[in-house]
Amino acid sequence: MSSHSDNRLQGRLNQVLPKITSESFLKSERLGNEIPFYAFDYPPEAEEVVKEYVGFLDQQLKKKLPDLPVLHINLLQLALDTINSRKGNIYVASLKMQKDKGDTFVFKALRAMLEANKVASILADKAKEANAGMVLITGVGSVYPLIRTHHLLHALHAKMGQTPLIVFYPGKYTGQGLSLFGLLPDKPYYRAFRLID
């Protein structure tokens, strides 16, 4: 990334904490009847910078909003936990299957287990258990194509109520569509707000 891109990203990251700890954000003011879903898009090559920032964000939210439980879900970890929770050591079997038969075969084998509605239910259950007042989602690029963000967000609409949800998205979100890594074709999605322009 160029230094201009680095500075722009850092400037946008610096606005995240003040925004999501503001009273208007926490009360979902000015959203009308819209769901409080937000996307923070960023260049995929900045994954490590954003990952480090989200770790910092977790700590700061605990300090600034000690009474607000914040749930951080890494989709890759959620997928692995889901696979590992099944009987028969599916994770090890999947690795062997990938080696022997290739990615496409494994994706087909795991697709039903990681279908968007199932993952959304698991995620919503975790949010309910944690009594989460805010949910942060990372690891989006790591689970593609097993979990596709636009399908997951659609499936979460009816399950999350008015809990603010922020997806850290390695790609582009225009407010009308999601383009993972900035390379894949836009997938129509317009129910989230851009967290920071």
N, C-alpha and C positions, 0 to 999 in steps of 0.2 A: 504494500500500500504506500502511496505517496505521503509525504508529510502533511500535505493539505488534507488528504482523506483522514489521516490519523487525527489531526486537529479537529476536523469536523465531527468525527465519531466521538472523540473525547468531550467535545462541547455538548453533544447530544446526551452522552452518558451522564454528564454533570447535571443535567436537568431532570433526570429520572427521579432521584430521591426526593427533591423538593416537591415535584409534581405528585408522586404517589403517597406522600405523607400529608398533602394539603386536605383541608376539610372538605372542599368541593369534590375532590376526587373520591375520598372515602365515603361520601354521602351520595355519590353518583349524580351530582347536580348537573344540570344542563344536558342530560342525556335523553330527556323525554321518556319515552317508553322503551328505549333501546337497552339491550343487555350491556353490562359493563365489561366488555371484552376489549383488550388492547393488544396491539402488536408493536413491538420495537424491532424494526428491521435493521440489518447491518450487513456490511460486506462479509461474505463467508470467510475470507482470509483473516478476519479479525476475531475469529472464534475464541482464541485464547484470551484476548483482551476482554471480551465480553464475559467469558467464563469467570475470569478473575474479578471483574466488576460485580457480577451477580453474587459471588462469595462475600465481597465487601458490603453489598446491598443487604444481604441476609443479616449480617452483624448489625448494620446501622438501623434496620427496621426493628430489631429486638430492643435496641436502645431508645429509639425515638417513639416507638409504638409498643411499649411492653405489654399492653393489655390486648393487643390485636394479634392473634395467632396467624402467622404467615406460613403457608405450605409451599415448599419448593419441590416441584416434581421434575426430575430428569427423565424424559421419555425413554431413553435407552435403558436406564436402571429399572423403570417401570416394566418395560417389555421383558427384560431379563428375569425380573422377579415373577412376572406372570408365567413365563415359560418354565422357570424352576419350580413353581408351585404345583406343577402337574406331576402326576405319578409317572414313573418310568424313565426318569432322567432324560427328559426331552431335549434339554440343552446340549448334552454330550452327543445324543443321537443326531441332533441337528447339525452339529459341527462335522460329524462323520458323513452325514448325508450331503453336506455342502461340498466336502472334499471329493466324495465319490460321484455325486450326480450333478453338482453345480448349483449356482445361486438360484436359478429359476425354480428348480425343483424344491429347494428349501422354502422359498417365498410362498409357493403354493401350499406347502405342508403347514406353514405357520400362519397363513393368512386368516383362517377361521378363528384361531386363538387370539389374534391381535386385531380383529375386526373393530372398526371405529366405535360402534355402539358398546361393545364389551369393554374396550379400553376407557371410554368415557364413563361408564358405570363404575369401573374400578377407581378412576380418578375422582369422581364425584363422591364415592364412598369414603375415600381417604380424606377428602376435604371436610366431609361431615364428621368423621371420627375426630379430626383435629380441631373441629369447630372453627375452621379457617375463615378469617375475615378478608383474606387476600390469597390468591394462588399465583405463583410464578412457574412458568413452564420453560424448560430448557431442553437441550438434547434433540431438538427437532431434526436437524440434519443427520444425526447419527442413526436414526431409526428409519429413514427413508430407504426403500419404498414400502417397508412393512407397515408403518403408520404414516398416513398422509395428513398433514396439518388441516387442510380445509375440511376433510371428512370428519376429523376429530372435533374440530370447533363446531361444525354443524350438529354433531351428536351431543355436544355439551350444552347447547342452548337451553334445552328443557330441563337439564339436570343441575345447573349451577345457581339458579335463582338470581339474586342480585349481588352475588359475591364477585368483586373485581378479579379478573383473570388477565394476566399479562403473559404473552408469548414472546420469547426472545427468538427472533426469526432470521436465520442466516440466508438472506436473499432480499427480495423486494416486495413490499406491500404498498400498493397504490391507493388503498381504500376501496378498490373495486376487485382486485385480484392479488393472489399470492404467487410469486415466482421463486421457487426454492433455488438457492445458490445464484439467483439472478440469471440462470441459464435455462431452466426448464420452462415450458410454456405456462402462461398465466392460468391459474385455476380460479374461476370466479368465486369471490368471497368478499362480501361488503358489510358484514355485521360487526366487524371490529373497528375500533378507532385507531388511528396512528397515535402511539403514545407520545412521541416527540417527532415533530416534522424535521 
